[in-house]
Every structure is written in structure tokens, then in C-alpha cells.
Amino acid sequence: MNTPHVETQPFVHEPTGLLYFASDRDRDEFQLAIYKAPIFGDSAGSVEKVASGMLALGHPSVSWDGEWLVFSYAREESDGVNADIAICRKLE
């Protein structure tokens, strides 16, 4: 993916052929949202936002059954930055 945006932390969920990655394509300050894009078939390259509102950290991963996306993220708080783990259900 050669774009003018920051795209990092790729992870391919092999059973579904989906690429998950973090990107700043929304241009929100202090944010890297999680996106997914199919890497095979007619819709290859089409990108969909999965989670936003945080600074995604580390590689996203998908549960063995494809039901859950798990990733770590940081968010600004009044006394600094806090890092947490997020879990999103139903990826497809």
C-alpha cells in the first residue's frame, strides 16, 4: 500500500485473506486507526475502518475463529498517556 499516509503494523488473517493495519489516513492528531482490506479477489485493496479514536500500537491479531480482533492502543489522558488492550467483535 503505497499512499501518502502512515500505514504500519500489518497482520494478515490467513483464513479470511484480510490484511489488518494501523493508519493515520483520517488525519486526526495522535491517532492511528485500525483498518482492514481484502488482499485477494475482486475487492482486493478496498479499505474499511475497524476501530478508531486511539493510537494503535503493536500488531493487531485475530482470534482462531475469526470472530475477534485484538490490539493494543494508547490514549491521551489528563495526566499523560495510558496504554490498554482493545477487543473488537465480528470482523466480517
PDB file of N, CA, C and O in Angstrom:
ATOM      1  N   MET A   1       0.859  -1.171   0.000  1.00  0.00           N
ATOM      2  CA  MET A   1       0.000   0.000   0.000  1.00  0.00           C
ATOM      3  C   MET A   1       0.897   1.222   0.000  1.00  0.00           C
ATOM      4  O   MET A   1       1.459   1.595   1.030  1.00  0.00           O
ATOM      5  N   ASN A   2       1.020   1.818  -1.117  1.00  0.00           N
ATOM      6  CA  ASN A   2       1.850   2.996  -1.258  1.00  0.00           C
ATOM      7  C   ASN A   2       0.947   4.223  -1.302  1.00  0.00           C
ATOM      8  O   ASN A   2       0.414   4.581  -2.353  1.00  0.00           O
ATOM      9  N   THR A   3       0.783   4.862  -0.145  1.00  0.00           N
ATOM     10  CA  THR A   3      -0.076   6.039  -0.041  1.00  0.00           C
ATOM     11  C   THR A   3       0.698   7.141   0.678  1.00  0.00           C
ATOM     12  O   THR A   3       1.779   6.883   1.208  1.00  0.00           O
ATOM     13  N   PRO A   4       0.163   8.369   0.706  1.00  0.00           N
ATOM     14  CA  PRO A   4       0.825   9.440   1.442  1.00  0.00           C
ATOM     15  C   PRO A   4       0.602   9.350   2.952  1.00  0.00           C
ATOM     16  O   PRO A   4       1.050  10.225   3.693  1.00  0.00           O
ATOM     17  N   HIS A   5      -0.084   8.305   3.416  1.00  0.00           N
ATOM     18  CA  HIS A   5      -0.407   8.143   4.825  1.00  0.00           C
ATOM     19  C   HIS A   5       0.568   7.200   5.505  1.00  0.00           C
ATOM     20  O   HIS A   5       1.259   6.418   4.852  1.00  0.00           O
ATOM     21  N   VAL A   6       0.614   7.285   6.842  1.00  0.00           N
ATOM     22  CA  VAL A   6       1.368   6.322   7.637  1.00  0.00           C
ATOM     23  C   VAL A   6       0.543   5.050   7.705  1.00  0.00           C
ATOM     24  O   VAL A   6      -0.605   5.081   8.148  1.00  0.00           O
ATOM     25  N   GLU A   7       1.112   3.929   7.273  1.00  0.00           N
ATOM     26  CA  GLU A   7       0.466   2.633   7.386  1.00  0.00           C
ATOM     27  C   GLU A   7       1.489   1.675   7.962  1.00  0.00           C
ATOM     28  O   GLU A   7       2.564   1.478   7.397  1.00  0.00           O
ATOM     29  N   THR A   8       1.144   1.086   9.086  1.00  0.00           N
ATOM     30  CA  THR A   8       2.112   0.287   9.814  1.00  0.00           C
ATOM     31  C   THR A   8       1.420  -0.883  10.498  1.00  0.00           C
ATOM     32  O   THR A   8       0.193  -0.982  10.476  1.00  0.00           O
ATOM     33  N   GLN A   9       2.195  -1.759  11.098  1.00  0.00           N
ATOM     34  CA  GLN A   9       1.711  -2.868  11.910  1.00  0.00           C
ATOM     35  C   GLN A   9       0.808  -3.825  11.137  1.00  0.00           C
ATOM     36  O   GLN A   9      -0.287  -4.132  11.609  1.00  0.00           O
ATOM     37  N   PRO A  10       1.226  -4.310   9.966  1.00  0.00           N
ATOM     38  CA  PRO A  10       0.361  -5.204   9.191  1.00  0.00           C
ATOM     39  C   PRO A  10       0.216  -6.581   9.814  1.00  0.00           C
ATOM     40  O   PRO A  10       1.140  -7.101  10.439  1.00  0.00           O
ATOM     41  N   PHE A  11      -0.958  -7.157   9.634  1.00  0.00           N
ATOM     42  CA  PHE A  11      -1.233  -8.521  10.060  1.00  0.00           C
ATOM     43  C   PHE A  11      -2.211  -9.125   9.062  1.00  0.00           C
ATOM     44  O   PHE A  11      -3.252  -8.527   8.787  1.00  0.00           O
ATOM     45  N   VAL A  12      -1.901 -10.303   8.510  1.00  0.00           N
ATOM     46  CA  VAL A  12      -2.796 -10.975   7.581  1.00  0.00           C
ATOM     47  C   VAL A  12      -3.488 -12.123   8.306  1.00  0.00           C
ATOM     48  O   VAL A  12      -2.834 -13.006   8.861  1.00  0.00           O
ATOM     49  N   HIS A  13      -4.812 -12.098   8.294  1.00  0.00           N
ATOM     50  CA  HIS A  13      -5.592 -13.203   8.838  1.00  0.00           C
ATOM     51  C   HIS A  13      -5.796 -14.178   7.676  1.00  0.00           C
ATOM     52  O   HIS A  13      -6.657 -13.972   6.820  1.00  0.00           O
ATOM     53  N   GLU A  14      -5.004 -15.223   7.661  1.00  0.00           N
ATOM     54  CA  GLU A  14      -4.948 -16.128   6.515  1.00  0.00           C
ATOM     55  C   GLU A  14      -6.279 -16.768   6.145  1.00  0.00           C
ATOM     56  O   GLU A  14      -6.590 -16.838   4.956  1.00  0.00           O
ATOM     57  N   PRO A  15      -7.089 -17.243   7.106  1.00  0.00           N
ATOM     58  CA  PRO A  15      -8.346 -17.900   6.698  1.00  0.00           C
ATOM     59  C   PRO A  15      -9.288 -16.989   5.909  1.00  0.00           C
ATOM     60  O   PRO A  15     -10.025 -17.467   5.046  1.00  0.00           O
ATOM     61  N   THR A  16      -9.272 -15.685   6.193  1.00  0.00           N
ATOM     62  CA  THR A  16     -10.178 -14.765   5.504  1.00  0.00           C
ATOM     63  C   THR A  16      -9.487 -13.962   4.405  1.00  0.00           C
ATOM     64  O   THR A  16     -10.163 -13.322   3.599  1.00  0.00           O
ATOM     65  N   GLY A  17      -8.160 -13.983   4.356  1.00  0.00           N
ATOM     66  CA  GLY A  17      -7.442 -13.195   3.364  1.00  0.00           C
ATOM     67  C   GLY A  17      -7.561 -11.704   3.592  1.00  0.00           C
ATOM     68  O   GLY A  17      -7.488 -10.915   2.650  1.00  0.00           O
ATOM     69  N   LEU A  18      -7.749 -11.313   4.865  1.00  0.00           N
ATOM     70  CA  LEU A  18      -7.858  -9.894   5.196  1.00  0.00           C
ATOM     71  C   LEU A  18      -6.560  -9.380   5.810  1.00  0.00           C
ATOM     72  O   LEU A  18      -5.958 -10.028   6.667  1.00  0.00           O
ATOM     73  N   LEU A  19      -6.148  -8.216   5.358  1.00  0.00           N
ATOM     74  CA  LEU A  19      -4.992  -7.520   5.903  1.00  0.00           C
ATOM     75  C   LEU A  19      -5.501  -6.497   6.900  1.00  0.00           C
ATOM     76  O   LEU A  19      -6.351  -5.674   6.560  1.00  0.00           O
ATOM     77  N   TYR A  20      -4.997  -6.534   8.125  1.00  0.00           N
ATOM     78  CA  TYR A  20      -5.306  -5.540   9.147  1.00  0.00           C
ATOM     79  C   TYR A  20      -4.069  -4.685   9.349  1.00  0.00           C
ATOM     80  O   TYR A  20      -2.953  -5.203   9.356  1.00  0.00           O
ATOM     81  N   PHE A  21      -4.253  -3.375   9.514  1.00  0.00           N
ATOM     82  CA  PHE A  21      -3.115  -2.478   9.689  1.00  0.00           C
ATOM     83  C   PHE A  21      -3.563  -1.208  10.388  1.00  0.00           C
ATOM     84  O   PHE A  21      -4.755  -0.909  10.455  1.00  0.00           O
ATOM     85  N   ALA A  22      -2.596  -0.466  10.907  1.00  0.00           N
ATOM     86  CA  ALA A  22      -2.856   0.835  11.527  1.00  0.00           C
ATOM     87  C   ALA A  22      -2.509   1.918  10.510  1.00  0.00           C
ATOM     88  O   ALA A  22      -1.554   1.776   9.747  1.00  0.00           O
ATOM     89  N   SER A  23      -3.283   2.998  10.503  1.00  0.00           N
ATOM     90  CA  SER A  23      -3.045   4.083   9.558  1.00  0.00           C
ATOM     91  C   SER A  23      -3.532   5.408  10.129  1.00  0.00           C
ATOM     92  O   SER A  23      -4.450   5.454  10.948  1.00  0.00           O
ATOM     93  N   ASP A  24      -2.891   6.487   9.675  1.00  0.00           N
ATOM     94  CA  ASP A  24      -3.320   7.837  10.061  1.00  0.00           C
ATOM     95  C   ASP A  24      -4.127   8.497   8.944  1.00  0.00           C
ATOM     96  O   ASP A  24      -4.202   9.724   8.885  1.00  0.00           O
ATOM     97  N   ARG A  25      -4.725   7.711   8.068  1.00  0.00           N
ATOM     98  CA  ARG A  25      -5.403   8.261   6.893  1.00  0.00           C
ATOM     99  C   ARG A  25      -6.553   9.198   7.229  1.00  0.00           C
ATOM    100  O   ARG A  25      -6.972   9.960   6.357  1.00  0.00           O
ATOM    101  N   ASP A  26      -7.087   9.181   8.449  1.00  0.00           N
ATOM    102  CA  ASP A  26      -8.128  10.137   8.839  1.00  0.00           C
ATOM    103  C   ASP A  26      -7.546  11.483   9.259  1.00  0.00           C
ATOM    104  O   ASP A  26      -8.272  12.461   9.437  1.00  0.00           O
ATOM    105  N   ARG A  27      -6.248  11.513   9.410  1.00  0.00           N
ATOM    106  CA  ARG A  27      -5.529  12.744   9.750  1.00  0.00           C
ATOM    107  C   ARG A  27      -5.909  13.350  11.092  1.00  0.00           C
ATOM    108  O   ARG A  27      -5.718  14.547  11.307  1.00  0.00           O
ATOM    109  N   ASP A  28      -6.447  12.537  11.998  1.00  0.00           N
ATOM    110  CA  ASP A  28      -6.718  13.031  13.343  1.00  0.00           C
ATOM    111  C   ASP A  28      -5.414  13.043  14.127  1.00  0.00           C
ATOM    112  O   ASP A  28      -4.608  12.120  14.015  1.00  0.00           O
ATOM    113  N   GLU A  29      -5.212  14.071  14.906  1.00  0.00           N
ATOM    114  CA  GLU A  29      -3.989  14.181  15.694  1.00  0.00           C
ATOM    115  C   GLU A  29      -3.914  13.060  16.727  1.00  0.00           C
ATOM    116  O   GLU A  29      -4.920  12.722  17.352  1.00  0.00           O
ATOM    117  N   PHE A  30      -2.732  12.487  16.907  1.00  0.00           N
ATOM    118  CA  PHE A  30      -2.474  11.429  17.885  1.00  0.00           C
ATOM    119  C   PHE A  30      -3.354  10.206  17.644  1.00  0.00           C
ATOM    120  O   PHE A  30      -3.837   9.589  18.593  1.00  0.00           O
ATOM    121  N   GLN A  31      -3.562   9.855  16.368  1.00  0.00           N
ATOM    122  CA  GLN A  31      -4.374   8.670  16.106  1.00  0.00           C
ATOM    123  C   GLN A  31      -3.791   7.811  14.998  1.00  0.00           C
ATOM    124  O   GLN A  31      -3.339   8.322  13.974  1.00  0.00           O
ATOM    125  N   LEU A  32      -3.805   6.530  15.206  1.00  0.00           N
ATOM    126  CA  LEU A  32      -3.595   5.524  14.169  1.00  0.00           C
ATOM    127  C   LEU A  32      -4.769   4.566  14.329  1.00  0.00           C
ATOM    128  O   LEU A  32      -4.788   3.765  15.264  1.00  0.00           O
ATOM    129  N   ALA A  33      -5.740   4.637  13.437  1.00  0.00           N
ATOM    130  CA  ALA A  33      -6.903   3.761  13.495  1.00  0.00           C
ATOM    131  C   ALA A  33      -6.551   2.408  12.877  1.00  0.00           C
ATOM    132  O   ALA A  33      -5.577   2.292  12.134  1.00  0.00           O
ATOM    133  N   ILE A  34      -7.354   1.384  13.190  1.00  0.00           N
ATOM    134  CA  ILE A  34      -7.171   0.050  12.622  1.00  0.00           C
ATOM    135  C   ILE A  34      -8.103  -0.092  11.409  1.00  0.00           C
ATOM    136  O   ILE A  34      -9.285   0.244  11.477  1.00  0.00           O
ATOM    137  N   TYR A  35      -7.552  -0.590  10.314  1.00  0.00           N
ATOM    138  CA  TYR A  35      -8.290  -0.806   9.075  1.00  0.00           C
ATOM    139  C   TYR A  35      -8.125  -2.251   8.631  1.00  0.00           C
ATOM    140  O   TYR A  35      -7.211  -2.950   9.067  1.00  0.00           O
ATOM    141  N   LYS A  36      -9.037  -2.690   7.745  1.00  0.00           N
ATOM    142  CA  LYS A  36      -8.878  -3.997   7.114  1.00  0.00           C
ATOM    143  C   LYS A  36      -9.078  -3.834   5.610  1.00  0.00           C
ATOM    144  O   LYS A  36      -9.807  -2.955   5.151  1.00  0.00           O
ATOM    145  N   ALA A  37      -8.412  -4.701   4.864  1.00  0.00           N
ATOM    146  CA  ALA A  37      -8.522  -4.688   3.411  1.00  0.00           C
ATOM    147  C   ALA A  37      -8.342  -6.110   2.896  1.00  0.00           C
ATOM    148  O   ALA A  37      -7.410  -6.798   3.313  1.00  0.00           O
ATOM    149  N   PRO A  38      -9.216  -6.565   1.998  1.00  0.00           N
ATOM    150  CA  PRO A  38      -9.016  -7.886   1.412  1.00  0.00           C
ATOM    151  C   PRO A  38      -7.786  -7.860   0.506  1.00  0.00           C
ATOM    152  O   PRO A  38      -7.533  -6.869  -0.178  1.00  0.00           O
ATOM    153  N   ILE A  39      -7.033  -8.944   0.506  1.00  0.00           N
ATOM    154  CA  ILE A  39      -5.835  -8.973  -0.335  1.00  0.00           C
ATOM    155  C   ILE A  39      -6.003  -9.896  -1.535  1.00  0.00           C
ATOM    156  O   ILE A  39      -5.090 -10.016  -2.351  1.00  0.00           O
ATOM    157  N   PHE A  40      -7.162 -10.551  -1.654  1.00  0.00           N
ATOM    158  CA  PHE A  40      -7.458 -11.421  -2.787  1.00  0.00           C
ATOM    159  C   PHE A  40      -8.845 -11.097  -3.314  1.00  0.00           C
ATOM    160  O   PHE A  40      -9.650 -10.493  -2.605  1.00  0.00           O
ATOM    161  N   GLY A  41      -9.133 -11.485  -4.536  1.00  0.00           N
ATOM    162  CA  GLY A  41     -10.477 -11.376  -5.090  1.00  0.00           C
ATOM    163  C   GLY A  41     -10.791 -10.030  -5.698  1.00  0.00           C
ATOM    164  O   GLY A  41      -9.915  -9.176  -5.840  1.00  0.00           O
ATOM    165  N   ASP A  42     -12.050  -9.848  -6.055  1.00  0.00           N
ATOM    166  CA  ASP A  42     -12.494  -8.648  -6.758  1.00  0.00           C
ATOM    167  C   ASP A  42     -12.390  -7.377  -5.935  1.00  0.00           C
ATOM    168  O   ASP A  42     -12.199  -6.297  -6.493  1.00  0.00           O
ATOM    169  N   SER A  43     -12.511  -7.485  -4.621  1.00  0.00           N
ATOM    170  CA  SER A  43     -12.475  -6.284  -3.779  1.00  0.00           C
ATOM    171  C   SER A  43     -11.095  -6.034  -3.177  1.00  0.00           C
ATOM    172  O   SER A  43     -10.973  -5.238  -2.246  1.00  0.00           O
ATOM    173  N   ALA A  44     -10.063  -6.687  -3.680  1.00  0.00           N
ATOM    174  CA  ALA A  44      -8.702  -6.506  -3.162  1.00  0.00           C
ATOM    175  C   ALA A  44      -8.340  -5.021  -3.155  1.00  0.00           C
ATOM    176  O   ALA A  44      -8.536  -4.317  -4.145  1.00  0.00           O
ATOM    177  N   GLY A  45      -7.817  -4.566  -2.041  1.00  0.00           N
ATOM    178  CA  GLY A  45      -7.382  -3.184  -1.922  1.00  0.00           C
ATOM    179  C   GLY A  45      -8.418  -2.242  -1.343  1.00  0.00           C
ATOM    180  O   GLY A  45      -8.058  -1.146  -0.913  1.00  0.00           O
ATOM    181  N   SER A  46      -9.710  -2.623  -1.313  1.00  0.00           N
ATOM    182  CA  SER A  46     -10.711  -1.743  -0.713  1.00  0.00           C
ATOM    183  C   SER A  46     -10.514  -1.750   0.806  1.00  0.00           C
ATOM    184  O   SER A  46     -10.370  -2.810   1.415  1.00  0.00           O
ATOM    185  N   VAL A  47     -10.511  -0.577   1.399  1.00  0.00           N
ATOM    186  CA  VAL A  47     -10.154  -0.422   2.810  1.00  0.00           C
ATOM    187  C   VAL A  47     -11.377  -0.033   3.625  1.00  0.00           C
ATOM    188  O   VAL A  47     -12.175   0.806   3.208  1.00  0.00           O
ATOM    189  N   GLU A  48     -11.516  -0.658   4.804  1.00  0.00           N
ATOM    190  CA  GLU A  48     -12.615  -0.363   5.721  1.00  0.00           C
ATOM    191  C   GLU A  48     -12.067  -0.137   7.124  1.00  0.00           C
ATOM    192  O   GLU A  48     -11.254  -0.923   7.610  1.00  0.00           O
ATOM    193  N   LYS A  49     -12.512   0.939   7.776  1.00  0.00           N
ATOM    194  CA  LYS A  49     -12.088   1.213   9.144  1.00  0.00           C
ATOM    195  C   LYS A  49     -12.753   0.227  10.092  1.00  0.00           C
ATOM    196  O   LYS A  49     -13.951  -0.037   9.988  1.00  0.00           O
ATOM    197  N   VAL A  50     -11.964  -0.319  11.023  1.00  0.00           N
ATOM    198  CA  VAL A  50     -12.468  -1.279  12.005  1.00  0.00           C
ATOM    199  C   VAL A  50     -12.577  -0.640  13.386  1.00  0.00           C
ATOM    200  O   VAL A  50     -13.541  -0.895  14.107  1.00  0.00           O
ATOM    201  N   ALA A  51     -11.608   0.183  13.763  1.00  0.00           N
ATOM    202  CA  ALA A  51     -11.592   0.810  15.088  1.00  0.00           C
ATOM    203  C   ALA A  51     -10.851   2.138  14.991  1.00  0.00           C
ATOM    204  O   ALA A  51      -9.872   2.255  14.255  1.00  0.00           O
ATOM    205  N   SER A  52     -11.317   3.134  15.731  1.00  0.00           N
ATOM    206  CA  SER A  52     -10.662   4.446  15.694  1.00  0.00           C
ATOM    207  C   SER A  52     -10.766   5.119  17.044  1.00  0.00           C
ATOM    208  O   SER A  52     -11.342   4.569  17.983  1.00  0.00           O
ATOM    209  N   GLY A  53     -10.203   6.320  17.137  1.00  0.00           N
ATOM    210  CA  GLY A  53     -10.256   7.089  18.364  1.00  0.00           C
ATOM    211  C   GLY A  53      -9.105   6.815  19.304  1.00  0.00           C
ATOM    212  O   GLY A  53      -9.185   7.122  20.493  1.00  0.00           O
ATOM    213  N   MET A  54      -8.017   6.230  18.775  1.00  0.00           N
ATOM    214  CA  MET A  54      -6.875   5.909  19.625  1.00  0.00           C
ATOM    215  C   MET A  54      -5.621   5.857  18.774  1.00  0.00           C
ATOM    216  O   MET A  54      -5.677   5.984  17.551  1.00  0.00           O
ATOM    217  N   LEU A  55      -4.495   5.669  19.434  1.00  0.00           N
ATOM    218  CA  LEU A  55      -3.219   5.467  18.751  1.00  0.00           C
ATOM    219  C   LEU A  55      -2.916   3.970  18.828  1.00  0.00           C
ATOM    220  O   LEU A  55      -2.488   3.476  19.871  1.00  0.00           O
ATOM    221  N   ALA A  56      -3.135   3.258  17.739  1.00  0.00           N
ATOM    222  CA  ALA A  56      -2.918   1.811  17.720  1.00  0.00           C
ATOM    223  C   ALA A  56      -1.428   1.508  17.873  1.00  0.00           C
ATOM    224  O   ALA A  56      -0.584   2.167  17.266  1.00  0.00           O
ATOM    225  N   LEU A  57      -1.124   0.513  18.683  1.00  0.00           N
ATOM    226  CA  LEU A  57       0.251   0.098  18.953  1.00  0.00           C
ATOM    227  C   LEU A  57       0.374  -1.400  18.707  1.00  0.00           C
ATOM    228  O   LEU A  57      -0.600  -2.135  18.864  1.00  0.00           O
ATOM    229  N   GLY A  58       1.537  -1.849  18.331  1.00  0.00           N
ATOM    230  CA  GLY A  58       1.747  -3.283  18.170  1.00  0.00           C
ATOM    231  C   GLY A  58       0.935  -3.871  17.030  1.00  0.00           C
ATOM    232  O   GLY A  58       0.097  -3.192  16.438  1.00  0.00           O
ATOM    233  N   HIS A  59       1.185  -5.125  16.729  1.00  0.00           N
ATOM    234  CA  HIS A  59       0.488  -5.794  15.638  1.00  0.00           C
ATOM    235  C   HIS A  59      -0.916  -6.204  16.065  1.00  0.00           C
ATOM    236  O   HIS A  59      -1.072  -6.836  17.110  1.00  0.00           O
ATOM    237  N   PRO A  60      -1.957  -5.857  15.276  1.00  0.00           N
ATOM    238  CA  PRO A  60      -3.272  -6.396  15.568  1.00  0.00           C
ATOM    239  C   PRO A  60      -3.255  -7.900  15.309  1.00  0.00           C
ATOM    240  O   PRO A  60      -2.470  -8.373  14.487  1.00  0.00           O
ATOM    241  N   SER A  61      -4.095  -8.643  15.986  1.00  0.00           N
ATOM    242  CA  SER A  61      -4.200 -10.075  15.730  1.00  0.00           C
ATOM    243  C   SER A  61      -5.666 -10.479  15.771  1.00  0.00           C
ATOM    244  O   SER A  61      -6.507  -9.759  16.310  1.00  0.00           O
ATOM    245  N   VAL A  62      -5.962 -11.643  15.192  1.00  0.00           N
ATOM    246  CA  VAL A  62      -7.323 -12.132  15.066  1.00  0.00           C
ATOM    247  C   VAL A  62      -7.412 -13.481  15.746  1.00  0.00           C
ATOM    248  O   VAL A  62      -6.495 -14.296  15.644  1.00  0.00           O
ATOM    249  N   SER A  63      -8.517 -13.721  16.442  1.00  0.00           N
ATOM    250  CA  SER A  63      -8.702 -14.998  17.117  1.00  0.00           C
ATOM    251  C   SER A  63      -8.780 -16.130  16.098  1.00  0.00           C
ATOM    252  O   SER A  63      -9.047 -15.897  14.919  1.00  0.00           O
ATOM    253  N   TRP A  64      -8.547 -17.344  16.556  1.00  0.00           N
ATOM    254  CA  TRP A  64      -8.517 -18.510  15.673  1.00  0.00           C
ATOM    255  C   TRP A  64      -9.814 -18.683  14.898  1.00  0.00           C
ATOM    256  O   TRP A  64      -9.795 -19.190  13.776  1.00  0.00           O
ATOM    257  N   ASP A  65     -10.950 -18.268  15.478  1.00  0.00           N
ATOM    258  CA  ASP A  65     -12.241 -18.440  14.804  1.00  0.00           C
ATOM    259  C   ASP A  65     -12.630 -17.241  13.949  1.00  0.00           C
ATOM    260  O   ASP A  65     -13.694 -17.252  13.331  1.00  0.00           O
ATOM    261  N   GLY A  66     -11.786 -16.203  13.898  1.00  0.00           N
ATOM    262  CA  GLY A  66     -12.060 -15.031  13.084  1.00  0.00           C
ATOM    263  C   GLY A  66     -13.103 -14.100  13.651  1.00  0.00           C
ATOM    264  O   GLY A  66     -13.544 -13.180  12.962  1.00  0.00           O
ATOM    265  N   GLU A  67     -13.508 -14.311  14.884  1.00  0.00           N
ATOM    266  CA  GLU A  67     -14.573 -13.507  15.490  1.00  0.00           C
ATOM    267  C   GLU A  67     -14.071 -12.245  16.186  1.00  0.00           C
ATOM    268  O   GLU A  67     -14.827 -11.285  16.342  1.00  0.00           O
ATOM    269  N   TRP A  68     -12.818 -12.234  16.602  1.00  0.00           N
ATOM    270  CA  TRP A  68     -12.319 -11.141  17.439  1.00  0.00           C
ATOM    271  C   TRP A  68     -11.033 -10.547  16.882  1.00  0.00           C
ATOM    272  O   TRP A  68     -10.137 -11.279  16.463  1.00  0.00           O
ATOM    273  N   LEU A  69     -10.944  -9.239  16.877  1.00  0.00           N
ATOM    274  CA  LEU A  69      -9.717  -8.507  16.569  1.00  0.00           C
ATOM    275  C   LEU A  69      -9.193  -7.954  17.885  1.00  0.00           C
ATOM    276  O   LEU A  69      -9.943  -7.337  18.642  1.00  0.00           O
ATOM    277  N   VAL A  70      -7.920  -8.166  18.162  1.00  0.00           N
ATOM    278  CA  VAL A  70      -7.306  -7.719  19.408  1.00  0.00           C
ATOM    279  C   VAL A  70      -6.095  -6.853  19.063  1.00  0.00           C
ATOM    280  O   VAL A  70      -5.291  -7.214  18.203  1.00  0.00           O
ATOM    281  N   PHE A  71      -5.969  -5.716  19.735  1.00  0.00           N
ATOM    282  CA  PHE A  71      -4.809  -4.851  19.518  1.00  0.00           C
ATOM    283  C   PHE A  71      -4.594  -3.984  20.752  1.00  0.00           C
ATOM    284  O   PHE A  71      -5.505  -3.796  21.559  1.00  0.00           O
ATOM    285  N   SER A  72      -3.404  -3.469  20.887  1.00  0.00           N
ATOM    286  CA  SER A  72      -3.126  -2.542  21.980  1.00  0.00           C
ATOM    287  C   SER A  72      -3.183  -1.120  21.430  1.00  0.00           C
ATOM    288  O   SER A  72      -2.961  -0.888  20.241  1.00  0.00           O
ATOM    289  N   TYR A  73      -3.481  -0.186  22.310  1.00  0.00           N
ATOM    290  CA  TYR A  73      -3.579   1.213  21.890  1.00  0.00           C
ATOM    291  C   TYR A  73      -3.229   2.128  23.050  1.00  0.00           C
ATOM    292  O   TYR A  73      -3.262   1.725  24.213  1.00  0.00           O
ATOM    293  N   ALA A  74      -2.895   3.362  22.712  1.00  0.00           N
ATOM    294  CA  ALA A  74      -2.620   4.394  23.712  1.00  0.00           C
ATOM    295  C   ALA A  74      -3.641   5.513  23.526  1.00  0.00           C
ATOM    296  O   ALA A  74      -4.103   5.779  22.416  1.00  0.00           O
ATOM    297  N   ARG A  75      -3.971   6.143  24.607  1.00  0.00           N
ATOM    298  CA  ARG A  75      -4.880   7.290  24.531  1.00  0.00           C
ATOM    299  C   ARG A  75      -4.408   8.370  25.483  1.00  0.00           C
ATOM    300  O   ARG A  75      -3.844   8.090  26.541  1.00  0.00           O
ATOM    301  N   GLU A  76      -4.649   9.601  25.090  1.00  0.00           N
ATOM    302  CA  GLU A  76      -4.271  10.725  25.931  1.00  0.00           C
ATOM    303  C   GLU A  76      -5.233  10.846  27.097  1.00  0.00           C
ATOM    304  O   GLU A  76      -6.444  10.692  26.944  1.00  0.00           O
ATOM    305  N   GLU A  77      -4.674  11.124  28.261  1.00  0.00           N
ATOM    306  CA  GLU A  77      -5.467  11.398  29.446  1.00  0.00           C
ATOM    307  C   GLU A  77      -4.956  12.683  30.073  1.00  0.00           C
ATOM    308  O   GLU A  77      -3.915  13.200  29.667  1.00  0.00           O
ATOM    309  N   SER A  78      -5.668  13.198  31.046  1.00  0.00           N
ATOM    310  CA  SER A  78      -5.283  14.466  31.652  1.00  0.00           C
ATOM    311  C   SER A  78      -3.897  14.419  32.292  1.00  0.00           C
ATOM    312  O   SER A  78      -3.208  15.436  32.364  1.00  0.00           O
ATOM    313  N   ASP A  79      -3.486  13.224  32.760  1.00  0.00           N
ATOM    314  CA  ASP A  79      -2.176  13.122  33.404  1.00  0.00           C
ATOM    315  C   ASP A  79      -1.143  12.400  32.534  1.00  0.00           C
ATOM    316  O   ASP A  79      -0.141  11.905  33.051  1.00  0.00           O
ATOM    317  N   GLY A  80      -1.374  12.335  31.222  1.00  0.00           N
ATOM    318  CA  GLY A  80      -0.406  11.716  30.323  1.00  0.00           C
ATOM    319  C   GLY A  80      -1.059  10.764  29.344  1.00  0.00           C
ATOM    320  O   GLY A  80      -2.151  11.023  28.838  1.00  0.00           O
ATOM    321  N   VAL A  81      -0.379   9.659  29.082  1.00  0.00           N
ATOM    322  CA  VAL A  81      -0.868   8.672  28.122  1.00  0.00           C
ATOM    323  C   VAL A  81      -1.058   7.342  28.826  1.00  0.00           C
ATOM    324  O   VAL A  81      -0.248   6.959  29.670  1.00  0.00           O
ATOM    325  N   ASN A  82      -2.127   6.636  28.481  1.00  0.00           N
ATOM    326  CA  ASN A  82      -2.406   5.330  29.053  1.00  0.00           C
ATOM    327  C   ASN A  82      -2.477   4.319  27.913  1.00  0.00           C
ATOM    328  O   ASN A  82      -3.055   4.617  26.868  1.00  0.00           O
ATOM    329  N   ALA A  83      -1.903   3.130  28.090  1.00  0.00           N
ATOM    330  CA  ALA A  83      -1.986   2.074  27.085  1.00  0.00           C
ATOM    331  C   ALA A  83      -2.900   0.965  27.575  1.00  0.00           C
ATOM    332  O   ALA A  83      -2.855   0.577  28.743  1.00  0.00           O
ATOM    333  N   ASP A  84      -3.723   0.464  26.678  1.00  0.00           N
ATOM    334  CA  ASP A  84      -4.684  -0.586  27.006  1.00  0.00           C
ATOM    335  C   ASP A  84      -4.780  -1.597  25.860  1.00  0.00           C
ATOM    336  O   ASP A  84      -4.161  -1.417  24.811  1.00  0.00           O
ATOM    337  N   ILE A  85      -5.555  -2.648  26.067  1.00  0.00           N
ATOM    338  CA  ILE A  85      -5.815  -3.644  25.037  1.00  0.00           C
ATOM    339  C   ILE A  85      -7.283  -3.524  24.645  1.00  0.00           C
ATOM    340  O   ILE A  85      -8.156  -3.412  25.506  1.00  0.00           O
ATOM    341  N   ALA A  86      -7.548  -3.550  23.343  1.00  0.00           N
ATOM    342  CA  ALA A  86      -8.915  -3.478  22.830  1.00  0.00           C
ATOM    343  C   ALA A  86      -9.279  -4.782  22.137  1.00  0.00           C
ATOM    344  O   ALA A  86      -8.432  -5.437  21.531  1.00  0.00           O
ATOM    345  N   ILE A  87     -10.549  -5.147  22.235  1.00  0.00           N
ATOM    346  CA  ILE A  87     -11.076  -6.322  21.566  1.00  0.00           C
ATOM    347  C   ILE A  87     -12.327  -5.891  20.802  1.00  0.00           C
ATOM    348  O   ILE A  87     -13.254  -5.325  21.380  1.00  0.00           O
ATOM    349  N   CYS A  88     -12.342  -6.166  19.497  1.00  0.00           N
ATOM    350  CA  CYS A  88     -13.492  -5.848  18.655  1.00  0.00           C
ATOM    351  C   CYS A  88     -14.110  -7.148  18.158  1.00  0.00           C
ATOM    352  O   CYS A  88     -13.389  -8.043  17.717  1.00  0.00           O
ATOM    353  N   ARG A  89     -15.416  -7.263  18.222  1.00  0.00           N
ATOM    354  CA  ARG A  89     -16.105  -8.492  17.799  1.00  0.00           C
ATOM    355  C   ARG A  89     -16.624  -8.363  16.365  1.00  0.00           C
ATOM    356  O   ARG A  89     -16.906  -7.268  15.878  1.00  0.00           O
ATOM    357  N   LYS A  90     -16.737  -9.499  15.718  1.00  0.00           N
ATOM    358  CA  LYS A  90     -17.304  -9.641  14.374  1.00  0.00           C
ATOM    359  C   LYS A  90     -16.586  -8.781  13.344  1.00  0.00           C
ATOM    360  O   LYS A  90     -16.941  -7.620  13.140  1.00  0.00           O
ATOM    361  N   LEU A  91     -15.605  -9.336  12.714  1.00  0.00           N
ATOM    362  CA  LEU A  91     -14.773  -8.612  11.769  1.00  0.00           C
ATOM    363  C   LEU A  91     -15.350  -8.571  10.364  1.00  0.00           C
ATOM    364  O   LEU A  91     -14.997  -7.681   9.590  1.00  0.00           O
ATOM    365  N   GLU A  92     -16.212  -9.490  10.014  1.00  0.00           N
ATOM    366  CA  GLU A  92     -16.713  -9.524   8.636  1.00  0.00           C
ATOM    367  C   GLU A  92     -18.162  -9.161   8.582  1.00  0.00           C
ATOM    368  O   GLU A  92     -18.752  -9.137   7.502  1.00  0.00           O
TER     369      GLU A  92
END
